[in-house]
Amino acid sequence: MSDYTLSEDTRAKLKKVSTASVATALYKRGLRNQFIQGVVPVAPKDENMVGQAFTLRYIPAREDRNPITVFRNPEHPQRVAMETCPPGHVLVMDARKDARAATAGSILITRLALRGAAGVVSDGGFRDAEGIGALDMPAYYAKPSAPTNLTLHEALDINVPISCGDAPVFPGDVLVGDKDGVMVIPAHLADELADECTGMESFEDFVLEEVKAGTPIIGLYPPTKEENVQKYEAWRQKTGR
């Protein structure tokens, strides 16, 4: 597990950057597969999801181990994860990209939200998705699913390295989610990416203004023409960015 602690300053910066900027910054560092494939917001939120990963790993359910009575066990990993995910963290679930059965439903996710979690991500399904979408806490999933997790999944390990939507997720990594999806930032890169991506967002806002004003892309994005570099610097002075 990472000993990194996400600062409020870095969290605030990452709340304002896009997953596209994060993906580009990671790509520059040789990291190509940090986007959680196949998950979407249960309901779009106006603010980014940002928090460190707390993980839950599912394996295929074996019928003799997963009757519905296992939920009576106070040590059941799915229930324990909901009660132990630290406030400000994101619960990330590895369901092997199998959304035919739910990895959680609205009652458990509501409990997670009320405990102060920053979000939840599953590469499987959620049941009662409408209720989850109504929460203020961001949630991401593959699609709605009515069957209980026990029909296909067994919750096994808490806070271990997992795969979620083919992205490697280590406990303590920093998750950033927007309306496009979710990026996983290795913990040791979170602070520098927050700074770099803040600058990228500034530049791209400038570029979009220029494009809307009729400026051609070539020489602007990337800024290979000196006149555009100078225009950007003037824009920064004017906007304070």
TORSEFI-964571 format. One record per residue (C-alpha): residue in three letters; x negated, y negated, z. Coordinates in nm, 3 decimals, m for minus. Example, Ala and Ser with C-alpha at 12.3 -4.5 7.8 and 13.67 -1.06 7.14 Angstrom:
> ala | m1.230 | 0.450 | 0.780
> ser | m1.367 | 0.106 | 0.714
//
This chain:
> met | 0.000 | 0.000 | 0.000
> ser | m0.119 | m0.350 | m0.078
> asp | m0.222 | m0.576 | 0.209
> tyr | m0.121 | m0.878 | 0.000
> thr | 0.148 | m1.106 | 0.142
> leu | 0.348 | m1.319 | m0.099
> ser | 0.327 | m1.683 | 0.009
> glu | 0.627 | m1.913 | m0.005
> asp | 0.428 | m2.138 | m0.242
> thr | 0.371 | m1.856 | m0.491
> arg | 0.730 | m1.737 | m0.454
> ala | 0.857 | m2.087 | m0.533
> lys | 0.637 | m2.110 | m0.845
> leu | 0.748 | m1.768 | m0.971
> lys | 1.113 | m1.866 | m0.921
> lys | 1.062 | m2.116 | m1.204
> val | 0.875 | m1.908 | m1.463
> ser | 1.012 | m1.670 | m1.724
> thr | 0.940 | m1.301 | m1.756
> ala | 0.814 | m1.385 | m2.107
> ser | 0.542 | m1.609 | m1.963
> val | 0.449 | m1.342 | m1.707
> ala | 0.431 | m1.079 | m1.982
> thr | 0.198 | m1.298 | m2.191
> ala | m0.027 | m1.377 | m1.894
> leu | m0.055 | m1.006 | m1.810
> tyr | m0.120 | m0.918 | m2.174
> lys | m0.414 | m1.160 | m2.175
> arg | m0.555 | m0.948 | m1.893
> gly | m0.506 | m0.624 | m2.083
> leu | m0.186 | m0.518 | m1.903
> arg | 0.075 | m0.423 | m2.163
> asn | 0.330 | m0.209 | m1.980
> gln | 0.446 | m0.413 | m1.682
> phe | 0.799 | m0.480 | m1.811
> ile | 1.064 | m0.250 | m1.663
> gln | 1.219 | m0.106 | m1.977
> gly | 1.591 | m0.044 | m2.007
> val | 1.722 | m0.246 | m1.713
> val | 1.951 | m0.548 | m1.729
> pro | 2.106 | m0.779 | m1.469
> val | 2.424 | m0.641 | m1.318
> ala | 2.536 | m1.006 | m1.339
> pro | 2.319 | m1.300 | m1.452
> lys | 2.196 | m1.527 | m1.173
> asp | 2.084 | m1.888 | m1.199
> glu | 1.769 | m1.827 | m0.994
> asn | 1.488 | m1.579 | m1.054
> met | 1.451 | m1.270 | m0.840
> val | 1.106 | m1.280 | m0.676
> gly | 0.976 | m1.044 | m0.409
> gln | 0.730 | m0.770 | m0.325
> ala | 0.819 | m0.412 | m0.410
> phe | 0.954 | m0.166 | m0.157
> thr | 1.008 | 0.161 | m0.341
> leu | 1.234 | 0.465 | m0.338
> arg | 1.160 | 0.772 | m0.552
> tyr | 1.426 | 1.010 | m0.674
> ile | 1.365 | 1.358 | m0.814
> pro | 1.614 | 1.585 | m0.994
> ala | 1.867 | 1.718 | m0.746
> arg | 1.860 | 2.086 | m0.661
> glu | 2.213 | 2.196 | m0.580
> asp | 2.138 | 2.380 | m0.255
> arg | 1.961 | 2.074 | m0.114
> asn | 2.214 | 1.809 | m0.209
> pro | 2.569 | 1.881 | m0.093
> ile | 2.764 | 1.570 | 0.005
> thr | 2.706 | 1.655 | 0.371
> val | 2.341 | 1.540 | 0.346
> phe | 2.466 | 1.181 | 0.384
> arg | 2.539 | 1.270 | 0.748
> asn | 2.165 | 1.304 | 0.806
> pro | 2.040 | 0.981 | 0.974
> glu | 1.704 | 1.038 | 0.808
> his | 1.840 | 1.054 | 0.453
> pro | 1.583 | 0.854 | 0.248
> gln | 1.839 | 0.656 | 0.049
> arg | 2.007 | 0.532 | 0.367
> val | 1.675 | 0.476 | 0.545
> ala | 1.548 | 0.268 | 0.248
> met | 1.849 | 0.038 | 0.275
> glu | 1.780 | m0.014 | 0.647
> thr | 1.400 | m0.055 | 0.627
> cys | 1.336 | m0.259 | 0.310
> pro | 1.180 | m0.575 | 0.458
> pro | 1.357 | m0.910 | 0.416
> gly | 1.227 | m1.096 | 0.111
> his | 1.127 | m0.770 | m0.063
> val | 1.280 | m0.604 | m0.370
> leu | 1.399 | m0.245 | m0.342
> val | 1.278 | m0.067 | m0.658
> met | 1.419 | 0.276 | m0.739
> asp | 1.271 | 0.540 | m0.967
> ala | 1.558 | 0.746 | m1.110
> arg | 1.356 | 0.878 | m1.406
> lys | 1.564 | 0.651 | m1.638
> asp | 1.866 | 0.876 | m1.581
> ala | 2.179 | 0.667 | m1.537
> arg | 2.430 | 0.953 | m1.553
> ala | 2.464 | 0.934 | m1.173
> ala | 2.441 | 0.633 | m0.945
> thr | 2.135 | 0.553 | m0.736
> ala | 2.346 | 0.335 | m0.503
> gly | 2.683 | 0.166 | m0.479
> ser | 2.822 | m0.164 | m0.362
> ile | 2.844 | m0.075 | 0.008
> leu | 2.476 | 0.012 | 0.037
> ile | 2.362 | m0.276 | m0.184
> thr | 2.577 | m0.518 | 0.014
> arg | 2.404 | m0.398 | 0.331
> leu | 2.068 | m0.449 | 0.160
> ala | 2.165 | m0.802 | 0.061
> leu | 2.287 | m0.893 | 0.408
> arg | 1.958 | m0.769 | 0.554
> gly | 1.783 | m1.036 | 0.345
> ala | 1.637 | m0.841 | 0.053
> ala | 1.529 | m1.049 | m0.245
> gly | 1.680 | m0.805 | m0.496
> val | 1.719 | m0.449 | m0.614
> val | 1.607 | m0.273 | m0.932
> ser | 1.698 | 0.076 | m1.050
> asp | 1.622 | 0.243 | m1.382
> gly | 1.932 | 0.455 | m1.317
> gly | 2.296 | 0.367 | m1.259
> phe | 2.497 | 0.184 | m0.994
> arg | 2.853 | 0.265 | m0.896
> asp | 3.093 | m0.017 | m0.806
> ala | 2.884 | m0.242 | m1.028
> glu | 3.142 | m0.522 | m1.022
> gly | 3.099 | m0.558 | m0.647
> ile | 2.721 | m0.557 | m0.677
> gly | 2.737 | m0.823 | m0.946
> ala | 2.944 | m1.046 | m0.718
> leu | 2.665 | m1.060 | m0.458
> asp | 2.431 | m1.358 | m0.449
> met | 2.134 | m1.116 | m0.444
> pro | 2.003 | m1.030 | m0.793
> ala | 2.043 | m0.668 | m0.901
> tyr | 1.917 | m0.485 | m1.211
> tyr | 2.019 | m0.145 | m1.343
> ala | 2.044 | 0.065 | m1.656
> lys | 2.426 | 0.077 | m1.663
> pro | 2.734 | 0.149 | m1.451
> ser | 2.781 | 0.504 | m1.327
> ala | 3.063 | 0.657 | m1.123
> pro | 2.914 | 0.990 | m1.002
> thr | 2.731 | 0.987 | m0.670
> asn | 2.354 | 1.020 | m0.683
> leu | 2.368 | 1.367 | m0.527
> thr | 2.508 | 1.515 | m0.848
> leu | 2.178 | 1.453 | m1.027
> his | 1.927 | 1.284 | m0.795
> glu | 1.760 | 1.355 | m0.463
> ala | 1.612 | 1.058 | m0.279
> leu | 1.277 | 1.185 | m0.159
> asp | 0.996 | 0.934 | m0.098
> ile | 0.998 | 0.583 | 0.048
> asn | 0.737 | 0.319 | m0.034
> val | 0.510 | 0.526 | m0.256
> pro | 0.382 | 0.443 | m0.607
> ile | 0.659 | 0.504 | m0.861
> ser | 0.754 | 0.458 | m1.223
> cys | 1.055 | 0.238 | m1.291
> gly | 1.157 | 0.203 | m1.654
> asp | 0.809 | 0.331 | m1.752
> ala | 0.635 | 0.052 | m1.558
> pro | 0.401 | 0.149 | m1.274
> val | 0.517 | m0.002 | m0.945
> phe | 0.300 | 0.006 | m0.634
> pro | 0.433 | m0.098 | m0.294
> gly | 0.356 | m0.466 | m0.248
> asp | 0.347 | m0.551 | m0.620
> val | 0.540 | m0.868 | m0.703
> leu | 0.862 | m0.837 | m0.903
> val | 0.991 | m1.127 | m1.111
> gly | 1.336 | m1.094 | m1.265
> asp | 1.527 | m1.333 | m1.490
> lys | 1.816 | m1.299 | m1.734
> asp | 1.592 | m1.101 | m1.974
> gly | 1.472 | m0.839 | m1.728
> val | 1.202 | m0.761 | m1.473
> met | 0.821 | m0.787 | m1.478
> val | 0.589 | m0.616 | m1.230
> ile | 0.284 | m0.822 | m1.129
> pro | 0.000 | m0.632 | m0.959
> ala | m0.030 | m0.788 | m0.615
> his | m0.388 | m0.911 | m0.659
> leu | m0.286 | m1.115 | m0.964
> ala | 0.030 | m1.279 | m0.827
> asp | m0.117 | m1.610 | m0.708
> glu | m0.322 | m1.683 | m1.019
> leu | m0.036 | m1.583 | m1.250
> ala | 0.201 | m1.814 | m1.065
> asp | m0.031 | m2.106 | m1.136
> glu | m0.103 | m2.005 | m1.496
> cys | 0.260 | m1.941 | m1.583
> thr | 0.366 | m2.273 | m1.435
> gly | 0.138 | m2.440 | m1.691
> met | 0.270 | m2.215 | m1.968
> glu | 0.628 | m2.315 | m1.889
> ser | 0.530 | m2.682 | m1.907
> phe | 0.367 | m2.636 | m2.247
> glu | 0.655 | m2.434 | m2.389
> asp | 0.908 | m2.695 | m2.277
> phe | 0.701 | m2.953 | m2.467
> val | 0.684 | m2.728 | m2.774
> leu | 1.060 | m2.671 | m2.772
> glu | 1.120 | m3.046 | m2.762
> glu | 0.885 | m3.087 | m3.058
> val | 1.052 | m2.807 | m3.254
> lys | 1.396 | m2.958 | m3.192
> ala | 1.256 | m3.288 | m3.322
> gly | 1.149 | m3.118 | m3.647
> thr | 0.778 | m3.050 | m3.581
> pro | 0.640 | m2.749 | m3.774
> ile | 0.520 | m2.451 | m3.567
> ile | 0.182 | m2.414 | m3.740
> gly | m0.073 | m2.616 | m3.550
> leu | 0.172 | m2.669 | m3.264
> tyr | 0.218 | m2.320 | m3.120
> pro | m0.065 | m2.243 | m3.052
> pro | m0.190 | m2.604 | m3.049
> thr | m0.469 | m2.581 | m3.307
> lys | m0.418 | m2.938 | m3.426
> glu | m0.582 | m3.201 | m3.205
> glu | m0.292 | m3.439 | m3.257
> asn | m0.061 | m3.191 | m3.086
> val | m0.301 | m3.148 | m2.794
> gln | m0.298 | m3.524 | m2.750
> lys | 0.081 | m3.538 | m2.777
> tyr | 0.109 | m3.272 | m2.506
> glu | m0.122 | m3.463 | m2.273
> ala | 0.086 | m3.777 | m2.328
> trp | 0.404 | m3.575 | m2.262
> arg | 0.258 | m3.445 | m1.936
> gln | 0.171 | m3.798 | m1.825
> lys | 0.523 | m3.912 | m1.906
> thr | 0.704 | m3.620 | m1.741
> gly | 0.469 | m3.562 | m1.449
> arg | 0.418 | m3.200 | m1.550
//
